[in-house]
Amino acid sequence: MNLSREWLNEFVKVDASAKEFAEAMTLSGSKVETTTDLGAEISNVVVGRILSMERHPDSDHMWVCQLDVGKDEPVQIVTGAWNIHVGDLVPVALHNSTLPGGVKITKGKLRGVPSNGMLCSLKELGLDERDFPYGVITAAALLNDYHPIDPAKPSIPADIKPGGKIFGPVVCAEVLEDGWPQPDGHVHTCLMVTDYTVLPNTNCANLHTGDLVAYNTKTNTICTLADLHAEQKEFPHCIPDGIFVLQEECKPGDDIKSVVGLDDQVVEFEITPNRPDCLSVIGLAREAAATFHAPLFLHTPVVKGGAEGVLTELLDVETPAADLVPRYTARMVRNVKIAPSPKWMRRRLRAMGVRPINNIVDITNYVMLEYGQPMHAFDYRYVKGGKIIVRRAQEGEKLTTLDGKEHTLNANHLVIADETRAVGLAGIMGSLNSEIVADTADVVFESACFDGTCIRKGALALGMRTEASAKFEKGLDPMNTLPAVDRACELVEMLGAGEVVDGVIDILNHVPDPTVLTVEPDKINALLGTDISGAEMFKIFEMLEFTNPDDVTDESLKSFPVTVPSYRGDVKRMADLAEEVARFYGYNNIPTTLMRGQTTQGGWSPAQQVENSLGAVCRACGYDEIITYSFISPTYYDKIRMPEDSLDRKSFKILNPLGEDTSIMRTTTLPSMLEILTRNYNYRNKAAKLYELGRIYHMGGENGLAVESKVLTLGAYGPDMDFYAMKGTVQAILDDLRASDIHFEPCTDNPSYHPGRCAWVYAGSDIVGVFGQIHPLVAQNYGVDAPFCCAELSFDELMLAKGADPEYVPLPKFPSVTRDIAVVCDEATTVGALEEAIRKGAKGLLKEVSLFDIYRGKGIAEGKKSVAFNLILRSDDRSLTAEEADEDVKSILETLKRDLDAVLR
Amino acid sequence: MKEQLAKIKAEALSALEKAADSAALDELRVKYLGKKGELTAVLKQMGSLSPEERPKMGALVNEVKANLESALTQQSKRLEAAALEAKLKLEAVDVTVPGKEPKLGHKHPMYVALDEIKEIFIGMGFTVLDGPEIELGELNFDRLNAEPGHPSRDWSDTFYFDQDERVMLRSQTSPMQVRAMDSMELPIRIIAPGRVYRKDEVDATHSPMFHQVEGMVIDKGVTMADLKGTLNLVMEKLYGKGTVTRFRPHHFPFTEPSCEMDVQCHKCGSVGCPTCKGEGWIEVLGAGMIHPRVLEMAGIDPDVYSGWAFGMGLERMAMRRFKIADLRLIFENDVRFLEQF
């Protein structure tokens, strides 16, 4: 919401500087985002009066002007514009001035003649003709500016003289006196055509004594570019742009910013959705008055009325959809004269970011900004039968809105209709078929209150949220419709834009009773932790117009009634009243205390403790933590070669995703990890070790929600990374958890992983997860040729596998005996199987077995390998003899031979 | 004999002093003290002495022997020390050669910031809760007093899984307030960090997935002054003692009164600079007294209990903490970024 400080001052006088104003309003609840000085970019630009104009000695189109700029000496400025005349008041950018867009003006020479500044056009001041409709310049095609397209065959002879024929009734004429613009837009001048003179009927502003023009003898007009059917390049200086000749009350030397209304500050507020009343100048004026303890001057519109006709005979309103139309108010204006609105109105609209259009449209916008009440104006002639019906749209009903778009409606839309057809989308936008146009004579002003939800849904369905619908959807004050429509009619009379018909059509379907609440200072203080007196609270509610000063005495300040104004629908109960007190007492004046009461035991849950320690062990293993999006593209399942019929393809699907890449909730973390590994790989990072404890989302949770389980995902590549390095990290993680009975089994059928380099991790009979090298085809899908290694460990399974707290085991009292054995076995025999056989064969003295070498090659037959283990044997109650140890080893070797055909090398 | 002994002693001591290594020392030991050594030779002449002289001479020989032995030991120690010194000199390393550093992993900066916040609240008796991200619209909105039609429910703002807006991606961690109220005994002090989702295109300050920390206290006699005091303390712990804060009125459907909390811009000290977008203050969180309607819907009597709650965006907190200029870095997970924290 933008607010013009100038407009605000009409209702409450606040002298605060921009910073003070912003700070105070922010701290009382109306957050100021920015303050813009409308004329911030303009400096040292003043009003100047043209004292004299002489043609530039070295130019066919430039003028050397002397200007009175309110100083002792006139200022000389050279200009190329043709629409100015001696006596004109024009904006003058003096030496060392600035203009919008960062333009700097300094003195200089134009073709040898000193120029001490620049005369400005509307555009150069950051304005356009909608801000100053009289600033539109109609340019005559001057024959002295004629440049034939083909110099060999000019359409107009170069030596043409007054009276010379151009075509048909158009002849050459000479301007005998400088054009003199009249207040009605006409330009007074005198032309000589051969031997007689004429007073042409023209708006052209670029006429100067001696100019040759094309004069139409039939219409008594001076030809423009269009009249001559000429191209721009034939008359290069005939452009509808020129110096902005001021018709304002001003004098030489006046700062241009105040003359054209750029001396205002516009404050942009962030208005929260609970305060639609603040989406208006009056609403913010109320807040400003309460914030600055300044009196509020509100105005009750006065309408003279008296136009011909009886309103009830001219207009009939029905609201069959009464539930969606709490209130509908309308008035009528006749004999409308469409014209530009006055400067003060245009400048205020402009300051608030609304472009002026014409008086009637501007009035509706003005009232919407001032009162926060959206208004609509229809052309009465298109209200067939003089009847307005506010109804639900028929299924398939068509309507073309003011923006030229055609919409197909349904019963969820509310339309304004006449007896035959819809003429507007209620609360959203009017329709082309009832638009106010130049010849509109009679106008109906609608000021209604529509159901917020209906308007919101309608606007959303049609994809056209407008200023009006944005206001309606927040729920407007039904008490505001009447003052707003009266204000519009008052403005019509004030602007002389038409005659108002007496009376108002006002249908009240549902206007709620005012909310009456009781202020109990003790309760409010108890909630805020303050000690604010009842009297102080009373003053706050008085400022906010919640109270009637007559009905309270000092005694009753322990508790007093307040009536919530109709525009404050957000105030419903004690907590809301407490907020009002807090806002104006000052949030920052509320004391600060620490929590009291029963102490609570905070801390980590067992799961959070495991999460923390898993993270710590991953980092100790050199893995960096990552955070990846929970949503992925369905194509990611293909990328990791997930089988078509996999249940994991059943994902939660977002109906309104940002894009396909973030459209489903992942059921696996693998693609997220691979994406990040790939990114790092593509960034040419030599190595990466990454982990994430992230969620996956499966169907089948409670209440139709997901089963959200966590997965500890590891991913790595780099010079020291392979299957065994990843396995080591997985083992470290499980060791840290003190998980017992961990074993690994080959996993050959997970399509995401290399079938020969992938393993299941078991804790007892439960699968904790899977890890291994990524399948080369998956790597290919990610466009990389590096052996990525990943692990996916279920957090829930890790929790289950977590071992008990450690218990001290006495250190060995007796020395151990070590024996190394190397056995030759089939290539297919796994180390795991050998280890198992070793443990099985031992007779109770074996404490540890560790692999130390696998050898293939010379001395070992093809298809065989030699596997060497280090065995540690020990007894807890005596020193072992070599014989005892050898006996165990012998038994171990026998078992190896018998079970696995592994023989001592 | 006496003279002979004196000569041997003098010779030997002088030779010992000159011995340059342990081999030379050994040679001298053999030469003077060995079985065939000079001292032994002298001893062998003892037989020719008178019985009276023998003990005297014996004592003298022993004295010389002891002298020589002690000198030998001393010289040997000196030589050892010198040899060790020389050896250590040779073993000297270049201390500027890089160490063999084990590669340690790094916590993601966002979670570094989050863990700080968790520690602070746990220290104040808060429990850390975790909850679903795929959430019921009822908990994300209705139970938090955001009525149908509330702008945050727009399909342009929130991700939905069904047309009826029943199941959605939580747009805030606030439904955890409801889950806590529904499942926990009073009094309650919780924080609930987690992922939240909003339909924002990715740019330097937006992401469709981001993190929030929710916090809530419900007890008898809880006041807005408590809210201010507690959150001020948290900011002091996060940003250092003397951190200046301010509270501004705001609106959230589930708190009343509601506020936003700003900290004074650390760069300019509230004068206004690019860091704080000229405002002098940086918004850090939204908070307020729990709306009585929200308490009622959870079956808690607002006339007996009151509470306060807050929600803060974690990314912005982490970005400010580590001066990270672009939010995209957080989710890009480039190891060159991650390993800076």
Interface residues (C-beta under 8 A of the other chain):
Chain A: T26 L27 S28 G29 K31 T272 P273 N274 R275 G452 T453 R456 L460 E473 A526 L527 L528 G529 T530 R573 M574 A575 D576 A578 E579 A582 R583 Y587 N588 I590 P591 T592 T593 L594 M595 R596 G597 Q598 T599 T600 Q601 G602 G603 W604 S605 A607 Q608 G615 C618 R619 A620 C621 G622 Y623 D624 E625 I626 I627 T628 Y629 S630 F631 F652 K653 I654 L655 N656 P657 L658 T662 M665 I676 R679 N680 Y683 N685 A687 A688 K689 L690 Y691 R695 Y697 G701 N703 G704 L705 A706 E708
Chain B: P102 K103 L104 G105 H106 K107 H108 M110 Y111 F121 I122 G123 M124 G125 F126 T127 V128 D130 P132 E133 I134 E135 L136 P148 G149 H150 P151 D154 W155 S156 F159 Y160 F161 D162 Q163 R166 V167 L169 P187 I188 R189 R195 Y197 K199 E201 P208 M209 V217 D219 K220 G221 V222 T223 M224 A225 D226 K228 G229 T230 N232 L233 R246 F247 R248 P249 H250 H251 P253 E256 P257 S258 C259 M289 H291 P292 P302 S306 I330 F331 E332 N333 D334 V335 R336 L338 E339
